[in-house]
Amino acid sequence: MAISQATLATKIQAEIIAQFGAADDSSTLNKFAQAVAKAVVDEIHANAVVNVTTPNAQGGVSTLPGTGTVT
């Protein structure tokens, strides 16, 4: 499952509400959740390392590190 800023922000907001109750200012909570989600997604995009596994001619598999895009 791909990670998106919007989905992560919604989950962050829901978890904060579950742990601490409804916010006095939902707009501030939303901005906070959006900021945290953006930082997390940006960090993953910048530093993700992907291991690509492909079948090889000998019947086994080859696993090589590489970089990829998280959408």
C-alpha positions as CSV (number, residue, x, y, z in Angstrom):
1,M,0.0,0.0,0.0
2,A,1.4,3.4,-1.0
3,I,1.8,6.1,1.6
4,S,0.3,9.5,0.9
5,Q,0.6,12.8,2.8
6,A,-3.2,13.1,3.0
7,T,-3.8,9.6,4.3
8,L,-1.0,9.8,6.8
9,A,-2.3,13.2,8.1
10,T,-5.7,11.8,8.6
11,K,-4.3,8.8,10.6
12,I,-2.1,11.2,12.7
13,Q,-5.1,13.3,13.5
14,A,-7.2,10.3,14.4
15,E,-4.5,8.9,16.6
16,I,-4.1,12.2,18.5
17,I,-7.8,12.5,19.0
18,A,-7.9,8.8,20.2
19,Q,-5.1,9.4,22.7
20,F,-5.9,12.9,24.0
21,G,-9.6,13.6,23.0
22,A,-11.0,16.2,20.7
23,A,-8.9,19.3,20.1
24,D,-10.1,22.7,21.2
25,D,-9.0,24.0,17.8
26,S,-9.5,21.4,15.1
27,S,-7.9,23.7,12.5
28,T,-4.6,23.8,14.5
29,L,-4.7,20.0,14.9
30,N,-5.2,19.6,11.2
31,K,-2.3,21.9,10.4
32,F,-0.1,20.0,12.8
33,A,-1.0,16.7,11.3
34,Q,-0.4,18.0,7.8
35,A,3.0,19.3,8.8
36,V,4.1,16.0,10.4
37,A,2.8,14.0,7.5
38,K,4.6,16.2,5.0
39,A,7.9,15.8,6.9
40,V,7.5,12.0,7.1
41,V,6.6,11.6,3.4
42,D,9.4,14.0,2.3
43,E,11.9,12.1,4.4
44,I,10.8,8.7,3.0
45,H,11.0,10.1,-0.6
46,A,14.5,11.5,0.0
47,N,15.9,8.4,1.7
48,A,14.0,5.3,0.6
49,V,16.1,2.4,-0.4
50,V,14.4,-0.3,-2.4
51,N,15.6,-3.9,-2.8
52,V,14.6,-5.3,-6.2
53,T,14.3,-9.0,-6.4
54,T,14.2,-10.6,-9.9
55,P,14.4,-14.2,-11.1
56,N,17.7,-15.1,-12.7
57,A,18.7,-17.5,-15.5
58,Q,19.9,-20.1,-13.0
59,G,16.4,-20.4,-11.4
60,G,17.2,-18.4,-8.3
61,V,16.7,-14.8,-7.6
62,S,18.9,-11.7,-7.6
63,T,18.4,-9.0,-5.0
64,L,20.0,-5.6,-5.6
65,P,19.7,-2.4,-3.7
66,G,18.5,0.7,-5.6
67,T,16.4,3.8,-5.2
68,G,12.7,4.2,-6.0
69,T,9.8,6.5,-5.8
70,V,7.1,6.3,-3.1
71,T,3.7,7.5,-4.3
